[in-house]
Amino acid sequence: MATSESGLQARYDVLIVGGGFAGLTAARELRHKGKTVLLVEARERLGGRTWFKTSAFSNVAIEMGGTWIDPRERFAWSEAQRYGLALAKPAPGSWPSTWLVQGKLHHGSLPLPTDELPDLERLVVALNQAARRVTLDRPLSNQGLDDLDTSLSAFVDQLHMSVATRDIAELKLRTYGSAFEKDISALHLIRRIAAAGSVSEFIMSASGYRLTAGTSALVKAFADDASADVRLSTPVRSISQNDHGVTVATPSGTYLAQIAIVTVPVAVLKSIDFQPPLSAEKRRLSEEGLACTGIKVWALVKGAGPDFFAVGRGAGLDWLESEGTLIDNCALMAGYGSDANAFDINDRGAVQTAIRSFLPNAEVLATSGHNWRNDPWSLETWAVFRPGQISRYENHIRASEGRIIFAGAHTALRWTGFIDGAIESGMRAAHEASTLLMRA
């Protein structure tokens, strides 16, 4: 154990800030190495931006945040196998059958005239060629890819597509970014395409497998396996470090450790007082915030089938999909939009207006959801970088500072922003912590 300046013995080898998959992974790996670990979490539950809520819609459990895993995501997939968790097969189709384009509803696989299909093909070729430039498992900022770290709009603009084809292309791609196309780094999506293997594999991976018992089952498996000390409802106010260790102050007390691992989302970093201060780059990125400003809303909808899937520029929603579940003859639907402030997800009338963009006669009977952008412990949805942020900040957000190590899905090299990326980052952080402890 390290000794503090006051002569007190530090209680833990490692203190982990944040109880999402990054923190849980690091805790498990370090506990397996025999280290003493304290995990502090601001929320009253573990899981971070995955939350399997059991009390929604007549006790039908739904995922409020991260949901899908896929065989292409090697970390998340292997963990589900490790703990023997059952997986639901993917939905039969992962492509919209209804489109809202330029204010008009279209039905069919793709609302484009045949003579414009070459434009779409050029986009697919350009994305695949860009993805082949990516070397996975290395920071993108070290690979000479700055020309791709532009906005999604700018990337599409260089292809000189027809108005209709461009509208559909930007619309479909932005649904993966939880933001508007001008705010999404094309390089961020290109990395995901490289991780999946191609554009088509990327699209199919977006509707992967569900954990039949919910993401909470995987959270519990990690937590049980780690058997670390956990403090819930314990937000961190400050983290200070010196040559002897780290001191973490919370409203419920102060904790000492040799090393800290910080896994909070980028936007939350600025709310913690670090002494000495964090690097200028980390502070700037936290002040800028990432692009992920979107919303996820659930609704019970009368007048929708169990297999409805639409994409379009709706009244606050870009994506609306039935989840294959009927409750009292109503479809359980999930909707995604690019702006969490476009409407109140708890306002049934506002949600109905958004859904009627795609289903004009739909009646919304109930809504549920969680506004992650306005949640003080996340301030964003899944991590998506703005144009230029990967080039400017990627090396810095992964870099440790003295006795403080940084993890989280935003630091991942493959599936950035995903459950898989969070687990990857937790593995890395645990390895770095073990190395630092050996030197301490």
C-alpha positions in Angstrom: 0.0 0.0 0.0 1.2 3.6 -0.7 1.5 6.2 2.0 -0.2 9.6 1.8 1.4 12.8 2.8 -0.4 12.7 6.1 1.0 9.3 6.9 -2.3 7.4 6.4 -2.2 4.1 4.5 -4.0 4.2 1.2 -6.8 1.7 1.4 -6.9 0.6 -2.2 -4.5 -0.2 -5.0 -6.8 1.2 -7.6 -9.9 3.5 -7.4 -12.1 3.4 -10.5 -14.4 6.4 -11.2 -17.5 5.3 -13.2 -19.4 2.0 -13.1 -20.2 1.5 -16.8 -18.6 -1.4 -18.8 -15.2 0.3 -18.9 -15.0 0.6 -15.1 -16.5 -2.8 -14.5 -14.0 -4.4 -16.9 -11.0 -2.7 -15.3 -12.3 -3.7 -11.9 -12.7 -7.4 -12.9 -9.3 -7.6 -14.5 -7.5 -6.0 -11.6 -9.3 -8.1 -9.0 -8.3 -11.2 -10.9 -4.7 -10.0 -10.5 -5.3 -9.8 -6.8 -5.5 -6.0 -6.5 -7.7 -4.2 -4.1 -10.2 -2.1 -6.0 -12.8 0.5 -5.1 -15.4 1.5 -7.8 -17.4 4.7 -7.2 -20.4 5.5 -9.4 -22.5 8.7 -9.3 -25.7 6.9 -10.2 -27.7 4.6 -7.9 -27.0 1.7 -10.3 -24.2 0.2 -12.3 -24.1 0.1 -16.1 -23.5 3.7 -17.2 -25.2 4.4 -20.5 -26.6 0.9 -20.6 -29.8 0.7 -18.5 -32.3 -2.2 -18.8 -35.3 -0.6 -17.2 -37.8 -3.2 -15.9 -40.7 -1.0 -15.0 -41.7 0.6 -18.3 -45.0 -0.1 -20.2 -46.9 -2.5 -17.9 -43.6 -4.0 -16.6 -42.2 -4.7 -20.0 -38.5 -4.2 -19.7 -36.7 -2.1 -22.3 -33.2 -0.9 -23.0 -32.9 2.9 -22.3 -29.4 3.1 -23.7 -26.9 0.7 -25.3 -28.5 -2.5 -26.5 -26.9 -4.4 -29.4 -23.9 -6.6 -29.6 -22.6 -8.3 -32.7 -20.1 -11.1 -33.6 -17.9 -8.5 -35.3 -17.5 -6.9 -31.8 -15.0 -9.3 -30.4 -14.9 -8.0 -26.8 -18.6 -7.8 -26.1 -19.4 -11.0 -28.0 -16.8 -13.0 -26.2 -17.9 -11.7 -22.8 -21.5 -12.8 -23.5 -20.1 -16.2 -24.4 -17.9 -16.3 -21.3 -20.9 -15.8 -19.0 -23.2 -18.1 -20.9 -25.8 -15.3 -21.6 -28.5 -16.1 -24.1 -28.7 -13.9 -27.2 -31.8 -13.1 -29.3 -31.3 -13.6 -33.0 -31.2 -10.5 -35.2 -34.3 -9.1 -36.7 -35.0 -10.6 -40.2 -34.2 -7.3 -41.9 -32.0 -4.3 -41.1 -33.1 -2.0 -43.9 -35.9 0.5 -43.9 -39.1 -0.1 -45.9 -40.5 3.4 -45.4 -38.6 6.6 -46.2 -39.4 10.3 -45.5 -37.4 12.2 -48.1 -37.9 15.8 -49.1 -41.1 15.9 -47.2 -42.7 12.9 -48.9 -43.3 9.4 -47.7 -42.0 6.5 -49.9 -42.4 2.8 -49.4 -40.0 0.2 -50.7 -36.3 -0.7 -50.2 -34.9 2.5 -51.6 -36.8 5.5 -53.1 -34.4 6.3 -55.9 -34.8 6.2 -59.6 -32.7 3.5 -61.3 -30.5 6.1 -63.1 -29.3 7.5 -59.8 -28.1 4.2 -58.3 -24.6 4.8 -59.6 -24.4 7.8 -57.3 -25.1 5.6 -54.3 -22.6 3.0 -55.6 -19.9 5.7 -55.7 -20.6 6.6 -52.1 -20.3 2.9 -51.0 -17.0 2.6 -53.0 -15.6 5.8 -51.5 -16.5 4.7 -47.9 -15.0 1.3 -48.4 -11.8 2.8 -49.9 -11.5 5.1 -47.0 -12.0 2.3 -44.6 -9.2 0.3 -46.2 -6.8 3.2 -45.2 -7.5 2.5 -41.6 -5.2 0.3 -39.5 -7.2 -1.0 -36.6 -5.8 -1.2 -33.1 -3.8 2.0 -33.7 -4.8 5.6 -33.0 -6.3 7.1 -36.1 -4.5 10.4 -35.4 -1.1 8.7 -36.1 -2.2 7.4 -39.6 -2.2 10.4 -41.8 -6.0 10.4 -42.0 -6.7 14.1 -41.3 -8.3 14.6 -44.7 -11.0 12.2 -43.6 -11.6 13.9 -40.3 -14.0 16.3 -41.9 -17.8 16.5 -41.6 -20.0 13.8 -43.0 -21.6 16.5 -45.1 -18.2 17.5 -46.6 -17.3 13.9 -47.3 -20.6 13.4 -49.2 -20.3 16.8 -50.9 -17.1 15.8 -52.8 -19.0 13.0 -54.6 -21.3 15.4 -56.4 -24.4 13.2 -55.9 -27.9 14.1 -57.1 -30.0 15.9 -54.5 -32.3 13.0 -53.8 -29.4 10.5 -53.4 -27.4 12.8 -51.2 -30.4 13.4 -49.0 -30.9 9.7 -48.5 -27.2 9.0 -48.0 -26.7 11.7 -45.4 -29.9 10.8 -43.6 -29.1 7.1 -43.4 -25.5 7.7 -42.2 -26.4 10.3 -39.6 -28.6 7.8 -37.9 -25.4 6.0 -36.8 -24.0 9.3 -35.3 -26.7 10.5 -32.9 -26.2 14.0 -34.4 -26.6 16.0 -37.5 -24.4 15.3 -40.5 -22.5 18.6 -40.3 -21.5 17.7 -36.8 -20.3 14.1 -37.3 -16.7 13.3 -38.2 -16.7 11.2 -41.4 -13.5 9.5 -40.0 -15.5 8.4 -36.9 -18.0 6.4 -39.1 -15.2 5.2 -41.4 -13.4 3.6 -38.4 -16.7 1.7 -37.6 -16.9 0.6 -41.2 -13.3 -0.7 -41.0 -14.1 -2.5 -37.8 -17.1 -4.2 -39.3 -15.2 -5.1 -42.6 -17.3 -3.1 -45.2 -20.2 -0.8 -45.6 -22.6 -3.7 -45.9 -21.2 -5.4 -42.8 -21.4 -2.1 -41.0 -25.1 -1.7 -41.8 -25.9 -5.3 -40.8 -23.9 -4.9 -37.5 -26.2 -2.0 -36.5 -29.0 -4.5 -35.8 -27.1 -7.2 -34.1 -28.1 -9.5 -31.2 -29.8 -8.6 -28.0 -29.1 -10.1 -24.6 -32.4 -11.9 -23.9 -32.1 -11.1 -20.2 -31.1 -7.5 -21.0 -27.8 -5.6 -20.7 -28.3 -5.7 -16.9 -27.4 -9.4 -17.0 -24.0 -8.6 -18.5 -23.5 -5.8 -16.0 -24.3 -8.2 -13.1 -22.0 -10.8 -14.5 -19.1 -8.4 -14.6 -19.8 -7.0 -11.1 -20.2 -10.4 -9.5 -17.0 -11.6 -11.2 -15.1 -8.5 -10.1 -16.3 -8.7 -6.4 -14.8 -5.2 -5.9 -15.9 -2.7 -3.3 -18.6 -0.5 -4.8 -20.0 2.8 -3.8 -23.2 3.9 -5.6 -24.7 7.4 -5.5 -21.2 8.7 -5.0 -20.3 11.4 -7.5 -16.7 12.5 -7.6 -16.0 16.2 -6.8 -12.2 16.2 -7.1 -9.2 14.0 -7.8 -5.8 15.1 -6.6 -2.5 13.2 -6.9 1.1 13.4 -5.7 4.1 11.2 -5.6 2.4 8.9 -3.0 -1.0 8.3 -4.5 -4.4 9.8 -5.4 -7.1 11.3 -3.2 -10.7 11.2 -4.5 -13.2 13.4 -2.7 -17.0 12.7 -2.8 -19.9 14.0 -0.9 -19.9 10.8 1.2 -16.2 10.8 2.0 -12.6 10.9 0.8 -10.9 7.8 -0.6 -7.2 7.0 -1.1 -5.5 4.8 -3.6 -2.3 4.3 -5.4 -3.8 4.8 -8.8 -7.1 6.1 -10.2 -8.9 5.0 -13.4 -11.3 7.6 -14.7 -14.0 6.3 -17.1 -16.6 9.1 -17.1 -17.8 10.5 -20.5 -15.9 13.3 -22.1 -18.4 16.0 -21.3 -18.3 15.1 -17.6 -14.6 15.5 -17.2 -14.9 19.2 -16.8 -17.1 18.8 -13.8 -14.3 17.1 -11.8 -11.6 19.3 -10.1 -8.3 17.6 -11.0 -5.2 18.7 -9.1 -2.9 19.2 -10.8 -5.2 20.2 -13.7 -5.7 17.9 -16.6 -3.9 18.5 -19.8 -5.1 21.5 -21.9 -6.3 19.1 -24.6 -8.5 17.0 -22.3 -10.0 20.2 -20.9 -10.6 21.7 -24.3 -12.3 18.6 -25.6 -14.5 18.3 -22.5 -15.6 22.0 -23.0 -16.2 21.4 -26.7 -18.2 18.2 -26.1 -18.7 15.4 -28.6 -21.2 15.4 -31.4 -23.6 12.9 -29.7 -26.5 15.1 -29.0 -29.4 12.8 -30.0 -32.3 11.1 -28.4 -33.8 7.7 -28.0 -37.5 7.4 -27.2 -39.8 4.4 -26.7 -43.5 4.5 -27.5 -46.6 2.2 -27.4 -48.2 2.9 -30.8 -51.6 2.0 -32.0 -51.8 1.6 -35.8 -48.3 0.3 -36.4 -47.2 -3.3 -37.3 -44.6 -5.3 -35.5 -42.1 -5.0 -38.4 -42.3 -1.3 -39.3 -39.0 0.4 -40.0 -38.6 3.9 -41.3 -35.9 6.5 -41.9 -36.4 10.1 -42.7 -36.2 13.7 -41.7 -39.2 13.6 -39.4 -40.4 16.1 -36.7 -37.5 15.3 -34.4 -36.9 11.7 -35.4 -34.6 10.2 -38.0 -35.3 6.5 -37.3 -38.5 4.7 -36.2 -38.6 0.9 -35.8 -41.0 -1.6 -34.3 -39.3 -3.9 -31.9 -41.4 -7.0 -32.8 -43.4 -6.8 -29.6 -47.1 -6.2 -29.3 -48.6 -5.1 -26.0 -52.4 -4.9 -25.9 -52.4 -4.9 -29.8 -50.0 -1.9 -29.8 -46.5 -2.0 -31.3 -43.6 -1.3 -29.1 -41.5 1.2 -31.1 -38.1 2.8 -30.7 -37.3 6.2 -32.2 -33.9 8.0 -32.6 -33.3 11.6 -33.4 -30.3 13.9 -33.8 -31.3 16.6 -31.3 -32.4 15.7 -27.7 -34.0 19.2 -27.4 -36.2 18.8 -30.4 -39.1 17.5 -28.3 -39.8 16.2 -24.8 -39.7 12.4 -24.8 -42.2 12.4 -21.9 -44.7 14.5 -23.8 -47.0 12.0 -25.4 -48.4 14.6 -27.8 -44.9 15.7 -29.0 -43.8 12.0 -29.5 -47.0 11.4 -31.4 -46.3 14.3 -33.7 -42.8 13.0 -34.3 -44.1 9.4 -35.1 -46.8 10.7 -37.3 -44.1 12.0 -39.7 -43.8 8.3 -40.6 -47.2 6.9 -39.6 -49.8 9.6 -40.2 -52.6 7.8 -38.4 -50.6 6.5 -35.5 -51.8 7.0 -31.9 -49.3 7.0 -29.2 -50.7 5.6 -25.9 -47.6 5.8 -23.8 -43.9 6.9 -23.9 -40.7 6.2 -22.1 -37.1 7.0 -22.4 -34.1 8.7 -20.9 -32.5 12.0 -22.1 -28.8 11.1 -21.8 -27.8 14.5 -23.1 -29.4 16.2 -20.1 -28.3 13.5 -17.6 -25.6 15.2 -15.5 -23.6 11.9 -15.4 -23.4 11.5 -19.1 -24.3 14.8 -21.0 -24.2 12.8 -24.2 -25.4 9.7 -25.9 -22.9 7.1 -27.4 -19.6 8.8 -28.1 -19.3 10.3 -31.6 -16.6 12.7 -32.5 -17.0 16.1 -34.2 -15.0 17.0 -37.4 -11.4 17.5 -36.5 -11.6 16.1 -32.9 -10.0 12.8 -33.7 -7.0 14.4 -35.3 -6.6 17.0 -32.5 -7.4 15.0 -29.4 -7.4 11.2 -29.8 -3.9 10.7 -28.5 -4.5 13.0 -25.6 -7.8 11.4 -24.4 -6.1 8.0 -24.1 -3.0 9.3 -22.4 -2.5 8.7 -18.6 -1.5 11.7 -16.5 0.8 10.7 -13.6 -1.2 8.2 -11.5 -4.5 8.8 -13.3 -5.5 6.5 -16.2 -8.3 7.3 -18.6 -10.7 4.8 -20.2 -14.2 4.8 -21.6 -15.8 3.9 -24.9 -14.6 7.2 -26.4 -11.0 6.0 -26.0 -11.5 2.7 -27.9 -9.6 1.9 -31.1 -12.3 -0.2 -32.8 -15.9 0.2 -31.8 -15.6 3.7 -30.3 -18.8 4.6 -28.4 -20.1 1.0 -28.1 -20.3 -1.5 -25.3 -17.5 -3.3 -27.1 -15.3 -0.2 -27.1 -16.0 0.3 -23.4 -14.8 -3.2 -22.6 -11.7 -2.8 -24.8 -10.8 0.4 -23.0 -11.3 -1.3 -19.6 -8.9 -4.0 -20.6 -6.3 -1.5 -21.6 -6.7 0.6 -18.5 -6.3 -2.5 -16.2 -3.1 -3.4 -18.0 -1.7 0.1 -17.6 -2.7 0.1 -13.9 -1.0 -3.2 -13.3 2.2 -1.8 -15.0 2.1 1.4 -12.9 1.5 -0.6 -9.7 4.6 -2.7 -10.4 6.6 0.5 -10.6 5.1 2.1 -7.5 
